Amino acid sequence: MTFVPCFLFIFLGAPYIERLRGNRRVSAALTGITAAVVGVIANLALYFAEHALFTDVDEKALGPVTLALPDLSTLRPTALAITVIAALLVFTLRWSVLRTLGVCAALGLIAALVGLPGI
């Protein structure tokens, strides 16, 4: 439900945005918006990776900047193994994201049923 409004804006607004691509000012604004969206997605990916791969993530304040730094001793080996498998499937074997997601979900379910630590 988090992304439903965004997808509605995209599907409903896409035909109008394509017409505006010819306008230089609007095109520059859309380029800036695209860069911001990519930054938000990268930030979310890093957040989820930290919290999925490590049990403890501590926030460190460095002046006005706050960094989330994982405690390396709390690495979840099973989650790391599934992450490596996913990377190999997507980047080496060129599997689709949905197929890879299905395999990784099955691996996670098997690991949980077997009782492997780190899930």
N, C-alpha and C positions, 0 to 999 in steps of 0.2 A: 504494500500500500504506500510505501514511502515514495516510490518513483512514478506512481500512476499520474499525478498531476503533471509531472514533467513530460511523460509520454503523450498525454493529451495535448499539451502545448505544442509538442513537436509535430504530432500528426495533424492537428488542426491548423497550425501556423506554417507548415512547410511550403505549401503552394504560394503563400504570400511572400515568404522570405526569398524564394527563388526569383521572384519578380524584382525584389529590391536589390539583388546582387549587382545590378548595373549602376546603382547609385554609390558613388565613391564614399561619401560620409557614412552611409548605413553599412556598407561593406567593411569599412574600417572598424566600426563599432562591433559588428558581428565577429570579426577576427579577434578582437579583445575579449568578447564573451566566450568564444571558443577556447581561448587560452585559459581563461578562468575556470571553465568547466573541466578542462584537462587537469588543471592543478587540483581541483576538488577531488576528482576521481583518483589521482595519484595519492593524495593525502588519505583518502578512505582505504585504499589498497594497503598502504603502509600501516595504518592503524589496525586493520583486520589481521594483517600478517603478524604484527607484533603480539597481538592478544591471542592469536591461534597457536603460534609457535612457542610462546613463553608463558609460564604460569604467572610470573610476577613482572609487572612493568611499572617502574617508578618514574615519577615526574621530577625533573631537575630544573630549577629556575636559574637561568643565566641572565641576570639583568631583566630586561623586558621580555625575553624569550623563554618559553617553557618547552623543554624537550622531554619526550617520553622515551626513556632508555630501558630496555629489557635487562633483567637479571639473567646473565648468560648461564648461570648454574641451574636455572629452572627450564631449560630447553625441553620440549616435549618430543622425544625421538620418533614416536609413531606419527605425529603430525608432520614432522620434518620429512620422514620417509614418503608419506603421501604427497607432500608438496613437491619433492624431487621427482616422483613418478609422474605427477601432473605436468611438470615442466618438460620432462622427456617426451611425454605423449604429445603435447602441443607443439613444442619447438623442434623436436627431432623427427618424430613420426608424422607430424602435420595432421594430427587428429583434430576433429571439430571440438569446440568448447563443450557442446552438449554431451558428446560421447565421452569426453574426458571427465566431465562432471559426474556422469553416471558411474564410471569405473571408480572414481575416487569416493563417491558416496558408498558404493558397495564395499570398498576397502575399509572405509571408516566404520561401517556397520559390522563387518567381520571382526575388525580390531576390538570394537566395543563388546561384541558377543563373546569373544575369546578372553577378554579381560586384559588386553595389553595396556600398559600405562601410557599416559599422555593423550588420552582422548577426552 
